[in-house]
Amino acid sequence: MDRVIFLFDNLDNELWKTSLLIDLKIEENATYQIEYIPILKKKNGVIMAEGEKKRRNITRFF
């Protein structure tokens, strides 16, 4: 399975420091599963959000 991650790092705004990875699995019978993985930008990389930050990150997008 190939994965591509894009990190857009343009502003020092809180909204630019949060994002979701989307893990989409498509089966041969046209069924699919979607998993949303909340992440946070930290300096020159990203980490998975946990706890309250994870909950807040997901609710911002939905």
SVG drawing of the C-alpha trace seen along z (x, -y; Angstrom):
<svg xmlns="http://www.w3.org/2000/svg" viewBox="-19 -33 31 41">
<polyline fill="none" stroke="black" stroke-width="0.4" points="0.0,0.0 1.3,-3.4 0.8,-6.5 1.3,-10.1 1.3,-12.8 1.2,-16.5 2.3,-19.0 1.4,-22.6 3.4,-24.9 2.6,-28.5 1.3,-30.4 2.0,-30.5 -1.7,-30.2 -3.3,-27.5 -5.5,-26.2 -2.3,-25.6 -0.9,-23.4 -3.8,-20.9 -4.9,-18.5 -6.4,-15.0 -4.8,-12.2 -7.4,-10.2 -6.8,-6.4 -9.1,-5.1 -9.3,-1.4 -11.2,-0.3 -12.1,3.4 -12.6,5.2 -16.4,5.4 -16.6,1.6 -16.9,1.4 -14.7,-1.0 -13.5,-2.1 -12.5,-5.6 -10.3,-6.3 -9.6,-9.9 -6.2,-10.3 -5.8,-13.7 -2.3,-15.2 -0.5,-18.2 2.4,-20.1 5.4,-20.3 8.4,-22.3 9.6,-20.5 7.4,-17.4 4.0,-16.0 2.7,-13.9 -0.6,-12.1 -3.0,-14.1 -4.0,-12.5 -6.6,-13.2 -8.4,-16.5 -6.3,-17.8 -7.4,-14.7 -11.1,-15.4 -10.8,-19.1 -9.0,-18.4 -11.7,-16.0 -14.6,-18.3 -13.0,-21.2 -13.4,-19.3 -16.9,-17.9"/>
</svg>
